[in-house]
Amino acid sequence: MNPFLSRRDMLTTMSSGIGWLAFTALAQGKGGLAAKSPHFPARAKRVIFLTMRGGPSHVDLFDHKPELAARDGKPASLGRDSSGAKLFGPVHPMKQFGQSGQWMTTLYPYLSKHADDMCIINSMNTDLPNHAQAFGQMHTGSFQFVRPSIGAWTLYGLGTENENLPGFITLNPPADNGGAQNYGSAFLPAICQGTKIGGSQLPDLYAALLKKDVAPGPPMKNIENKNIPRDLQRAQLDLIRGLNERKMERDGHHPEIEGAIESFELAFRMQTEVPDVLDLRGEPEHILKLYGIGQGKDQFARQCLLARRLAEAGVRFIEIASPVNWDHHNRLRDQLSTACGATDQPIAALLTDLKARGLLKDTLVVWAGEFGRTPYAQSGDGRDHNHKGYSIWMAGGGVKGGLTYGATDETGYKAVVDPMHIHDWHATVLHLLGLDHTKLTYYYGGRNFRLTNVSGVVAQRILT
């Protein structure tokens, strides 16, 4: 024994070597963060998912239905669900925008300028018209069981582009409608789950950071421990990791312990990069103005700007939850105007910013809710849930801009032309990322699982 080493120094040194070897093995295995090659050349490297929770009314936003307007107030006659109901025409005007002539609501004066960048899908459909089940299926492919989220599958399939940041980040996720399951990894390795930032709203810290009188210095210093130098933190982690490795050697494969090791390592590395990425104060004034920051839209605008910064920094999957609820069972005219006003400028700014930086071509931006609304009225001036036909849109990342894909019937009730089920949409998103949804599987409970279950067809016509 070296007489110049104390017992504690010896244990620390030994655990460091063992730990680094163990972590190297984990990083190269299925649960690691190392970047992986796609199944085939990808059109998109990353996803920004704009979640419009509550079910936006497609017939008032993107699905132009002259027949619905003409039959306003007449009996719906759409089956048992519409018994006694009357058709309800669009509550705000719709116009054609861009050289492509995409139909959109006039409530989107900023977003409509990107009509030629957008692929509007008017034939979406899902299995149930209930929020919790449909929201869960939109995220995980299943409305019945706890399954990995699309963000977790993406990270599992491709790994991360930046080992110092989480590969999957969710900003402002709702606590209801499944909560953490919507960004969870379920049976996939724990490192694939989304990292949550913010709750019902982003912390007030981010608003304070934009004020001129705030003392300089990056935010989120709470992830650092100023009382323990970095080399001692490293030694502590190495010792803990060594103990965890010994337990796995003794007891066999243990996903929870592997996840803990990877999470500790990621948290340690995040100290060097996260504070700067989340600090918006270095953004020039014209960018803040572009997003609408300081103009009454700060909460969602900050999230959209953070999404661009996270995409630049190498985060693979970024999800943003709408600050407003689109569940408009009544007062549709006023509430739709409010919802569009809260999201229009920040989303348009995100597309403008990504395009200006050359990022839109390989960043897939998705705007989607869990379902749409009925063409008939509810409570006089609202609409009920409709899962049989609704609209989403995508931009960048290998989809054709200026394209309207699929169609609902003459009143917007049911998808009838090129119906796109949620499994088809998932298959298409994975395809854009270079992943074959039939091959992206994980063996669990005696069989292989995949995001699209046993179905899903890639919508080839929307691809560039």
Secondary structure, DSSP 8 states (H G I E B T S, - for coil): --TTS-HHHHHHHHHHHHHHHHHHHHHHSTTS-S----SS--S-SEEEEEE-TT---HHHHT---HHHHHTTTSB--SSGGGTT-BB---SS-EEEETTTTEEEETT-TTGGGGGGGEEEEEEEE-S-S-HHHHHHHHHHS-SSS----HHHHHHHHH--S-TTS-SEEEES--SSTTGGGGG--TTS-GGGS-EEE-SSS--HHHHHTTSTTS-SS-S-GGGS-TTS-HHHHHHHHHHHHHHHHHHHHHH---HHHHHHHHHHHHHHHHHHHHHHHT-GGGS-HHHHHHHTTTTT-HHHHHHHHHHHHHHHTT-SEEEEE-SS----SS-HHHHHHHHHHHHHHHHHHHHHHHHHTT-GGGEEEEEE-S-EEEEEEETTTEEEEE-SSEEEEEESTTB-TTEEE-EE-TTSSSEEES-EEHHHHHHHHHHHTT--TTT--EEETTEEE-TTTT-----GGGB-
